[in-house]
Amino acid sequence: MFNLTSSPMAKMPILEVVKQTGGNGLASPPFEWVPEFFGVFGWQQVEAGVEALVIEGEVIQKTRFQLDPLTWLGRRQTARRVLLRPEPLDNLAARALTTDQLDLTITLSISFTVSDPVKVATMQAPLKGLINAINGVTAEHIRLHTLEALVADDGTLRAALCERLAAATTIREGFQIIEVLKALPSGDERLIEMARQKRLEASRSDLVDLEGRNRVKQSEYDDQIARQAMKRYNEQANADHARTREQEQAVLQAANFQAVMKTLGKLAANDNITPTDLLSVLTTFAGNNAPPRLSAPAEATPLTDEDTENTP
């Protein structure tokens, strides 16, 4: 609310003042602004983000202190209040022929804001101009697409129209398109339903193809994982087998060594066996420091007196 002047235009709610005679639907009728303190200075109270005050081409977006000493010289300033966040435009209708020469109408609901308060304040009918621009851009969009493409997906259509409307020069010079809230195609309902069903079947077919490709990929992944698991299993089995063989070989060598040492002990007890003979037997067993791999540990056979007599 404005409390700076006795003009009712400064005190009415913004949604009401723009509808007064002399207003244009987005801007209030022009009114003379006179500072309340000595006619020179005063506070301009503006609801930031909701409205703007345009005084002699200057935009005031929020409450601030205003000084105008020229009013003492008889100068009077003209102000207009501009609505920055109007209500959405609802049930706009754009009609045109699609690229396949089918009559189609798209019913729209548009959320928008005012981006240039000065321009809007100088326009005679800004809402009418904006609606005409929106319908024109939407009709052009219809002419550039087939019926099937336009009725396939409401979300896609709304996003495409929002992008096209936001980029249109006739719109963005004074307004900003926030969102296309609704975009409903209508016309020959039979053709529209056929196009939707065709698109739906195509989407289902694409989904089936995608699922099939995913199953093939999953099968390939599963096979690769199985091969890697088998490889790791074989490597582990081979390692376990090699370790078991080494353990068995160690046990076998230990048994052989015990047998040889037992035999050497018996030989050492024989008076006819010299240390040289014992060393010769031990060297033969050692095999140049490489213990022989025996198939099974053999229990050394005790030597008899006869064997001792025949020993050279």
Secondary structure as UniProt FT lines:
FT   HELIX           8..10
FT   HELIX           14..17
FT   TURN            18..19
FT   TURN            21..22
FT   STRAND          31..33
FT   TURN            38..40
FT   STRAND          41..44
FT   TURN            48..50
FT   STRAND          51..55
FT   TURN            56..57
FT   STRAND          58..60
FT   STRAND          64..67
FT   HELIX           69..73
FT   STRAND          77..83
FT   STRAND          89..97
FT   TURN            99..100
FT   STRAND          103..114
FT   HELIX           117..122
FT   HELIX           126..143
FT   HELIX           147..151
FT   HELIX           154..167
FT   HELIX           169..172
FT   TURN            173..174
FT   STRAND          175..187
FT   HELIX           189..268
FT   TURN            271..272
FT   HELIX           275..286
FT   TURN            287..289
FT   HELIX           305..309
//
